[in-house]
């Protein structure tokens, strides 16, 4: 059995992507973002993650009474360059104390 198409099919990579190399280097990358602003800081981080346009494979929040720091752990599919940009962007937020990639 064979499958044939009566019209040619083409595929093009999105503008700005690195093409096949971009897809090959894209993998789930996990980051923990630490904030000292409690629930308000966690909600700011969550809002930024929601608006970044990426699908979150994991999203975990740790806020505890009496503990000075709270954290958000998230996993998204990114290239190494995108992961670096993500860390820099999150680190620039005033409520973020640290961004730790795994």
C-alpha positions as CSV (number, residue, x, y, z in Angstrom):
1,X,0.0,0.0,0.0
2,X,1.2,3.5,-0.8
3,X,-0.1,6.9,-0.1
4,X,0.2,9.5,-2.7
5,X,-0.7,13.2,-2.8
6,X,-2.1,14.9,-5.8
7,X,-0.5,18.2,-4.8
8,X,3.0,18.9,-3.5
9,X,3.4,19.5,0.2
10,X,5.8,21.9,1.7
11,X,6.8,22.8,5.2
12,X,8.5,26.0,6.3
13,X,9.8,26.9,9.7
14,X,8.4,29.9,11.5
15,X,10.2,33.2,10.9
16,X,12.9,33.8,13.5
17,X,13.3,30.1,14.3
18,X,16.6,28.3,13.8
19,X,14.9,25.7,11.6
20,X,15.6,22.1,12.2
21,X,18.4,22.9,14.6
22,X,15.9,24.9,16.7
23,X,13.5,21.9,17.0
24,X,16.4,19.5,17.8
25,X,17.7,21.6,20.6
26,X,14.3,22.3,22.1
27,X,13.6,20.3,25.3
28,X,11.8,20.6,28.6
29,X,13.7,22.9,30.9
30,X,12.9,23.3,34.5
31,X,13.4,26.5,36.5
32,X,12.7,27.5,40.0
33,X,12.0,31.2,40.6
34,X,12.4,32.4,44.2
35,X,10.6,35.5,45.5
36,X,10.6,37.2,48.9
37,X,7.2,38.8,48.4
38,X,5.1,35.9,49.5
39,X,1.8,35.2,47.7
40,X,1.9,38.6,45.9
41,X,5.3,37.8,44.3
42,X,4.1,34.3,43.3
43,X,1.1,35.8,41.6
44,X,3.2,38.3,39.7
45,X,5.5,35.4,38.5
46,X,2.4,33.3,37.6
47,X,1.0,36.3,35.6
48,X,4.2,36.7,33.6
49,X,4.3,32.9,32.9
50,X,0.7,33.0,31.7
51,X,1.5,35.8,29.3
52,X,4.7,34.4,27.9
53,X,2.9,32.3,25.3
54,X,4.6,29.0,26.2
55,X,2.8,25.8,27.4
56,X,3.8,24.9,31.0
57,X,4.4,21.2,31.4
58,X,4.8,21.7,35.2
59,X,3.8,24.5,37.5
60,X,4.3,24.2,41.2
61,X,4.1,26.9,43.9
62,X,5.5,26.7,47.4
63,X,4.3,29.4,49.8
64,X,4.5,28.7,53.5
65,X,3.6,30.8,56.5
66,X,6.6,31.9,58.5
67,X,9.1,31.2,55.7
68,X,10.8,34.2,54.2
69,X,11.0,32.9,50.6
70,X,8.4,31.4,48.3
71,X,9.1,29.7,45.0
72,X,7.5,28.8,41.7
73,X,8.9,25.8,39.8
74,X,7.9,25.5,36.1
75,X,9.0,23.4,33.1
76,X,8.7,24.6,29.6
77,X,10.0,23.5,26.2
78,X,12.9,25.9,25.3
79,X,16.2,26.1,23.4
80,X,19.3,26.9,25.4
81,X,19.1,30.6,24.2
82,X,15.5,30.9,25.2
83,X,16.3,29.4,28.6
84,X,19.0,32.1,29.1
85,X,16.5,34.8,28.0
86,X,13.9,33.4,30.3
87,X,16.3,33.5,33.3
88,X,17.4,37.1,32.5
89,X,13.8,38.3,32.0
90,X,12.6,36.7,35.3
91,X,15.6,38.0,37.1
92,X,14.8,41.5,36.0
93,X,11.5,41.5,37.9
94,X,11.6,43.4,41.2
95,X,10.0,40.6,43.2
96,X,12.4,37.9,42.0
97,X,15.3,37.0,44.3
98,X,16.8,34.2,42.2
99,X,16.2,32.0,39.1
100,X,17.7,28.5,39.4
101,X,17.7,26.4,36.2
102,X,18.0,22.6,36.7
